[in-house]
Amino acid sequence: MYRTLLKSWLQNAAARKVREEVYRAAKDKFAETGPENPPENECKPCQLGVVFALEIESGGLEDILDGAVVTQGGGFDIREGGLDGRRVALIRSEAGRKNAARATEILIQGHRPRRVVSAGLAGGLSPELRRNDIIVADRLLSIDGGERLISLPPALSEARSGVHRGALLTVDRPVRLPDDKKRLFEQYGALAVDMETFAVAEVCCRLDVPFLSVRAINDAASDALPRDVERLLEQKSGAARLGAALGAVWRRPASAKDMYRLRENALVASDRLAKYIAETVVNT
């Protein structure tokens, strides 16, 4: 019993420390940029908190945030601004479940969003999905056997061209090859695959925060990703990813063309995702 009480106390103390860091950073930032300072130890809840893994995924939404400011908390940068008159906070976790879970905790503790969205890019598993299509998950699956159902708001349940509702599978490694995508589609019946969403949903469930997952398809079921993509995702910073990309080009000059095409596809998908979040998700 004492061990349980101690664990609970430590978790609460850590959460308070994160909130204090975010409040202090936000107060300093608001003082620099002009708006009225938030009261000490008080932070108004934001309408939407969005968890991305990578900058190339979040860039489309960052570009359309009004008056965005950047604060730091728990080792993460959090960007907060206006979107259609609503306050939105987004955080980048880096790839993988562990990173996504930690970033989600920080976002919820520091900004108290009324809803959290796991957003970013995904790989298509269903042959029906095309690049830049949107998938709104109504069921989450994990490669280790987990499953969660998601109750969608009416606005996200409406039929719309290029928007699909169905299962999203979270895995631990990138799924590069069409044969592997076909196998996962046959085994799980999921429309698409990513590496973070199930972990974000678990944190939201534990902290009793409403959750959604919205993803843009970056590579279709028939597309093969470059062989070096996994090495890039393992890097923890933009500089490290650049170094890994240069190393890949040095080892295989043809990879430069693959990397460029992948980046261009991702930028288009990121903009499509940002538009859908701004037009539909933020007002749900």
Secondary structure as GFF3:
##gff-version 3
##sequence-region A 1 284
A	DSSP	alpha_helix	2	33	.	.	.	ID=ss1
A	DSSP	beta_strand	48	52	.	.	.	ID=ss2
A	DSSP	alpha_helix	55	64	.	.	.	ID=ss3
A	DSSP	beta_strand	66	73	.	.	.	ID=ss4
A	DSSP	beta_strand	76	83	.	.	.	ID=ss5
A	DSSP	beta_strand	86	92	.	.	.	ID=ss6
A	DSSP	alpha_helix	97	111	.	.	.	ID=ss7
A	DSSP	beta_strand	116	124	.	.	.	ID=ss8
A	DSSP	beta_strand	134	142	.	.	.	ID=ss9
A	DSSP	beta_strand	147	149	.	.	.	ID=ss10
A	DSSP	alpha_helix	154	157	.	.	.	ID=ss11
A	DSSP	beta_strand	163	170	.	.	.	ID=ss12
A	DSSP	alpha_helix	178	188	.	.	.	ID=ss13
A	DSSP	beta_strand	192	194	.	.	.	ID=ss14
A	DSSP	alpha_helix	197	206	.	.	.	ID=ss15
A	DSSP	beta_strand	211	219	.	.	.	ID=ss16
A	DSSP	alpha_helix	229	234	.	.	.	ID=ss17
A	DSSP	alpha_helix	238	251	.	.	.	ID=ss18
A	DSSP	alpha_helix	255	276	.	.	.	ID=ss19
A	DSSP	pi_helix	277	281	.	.	.	ID=ss20
###
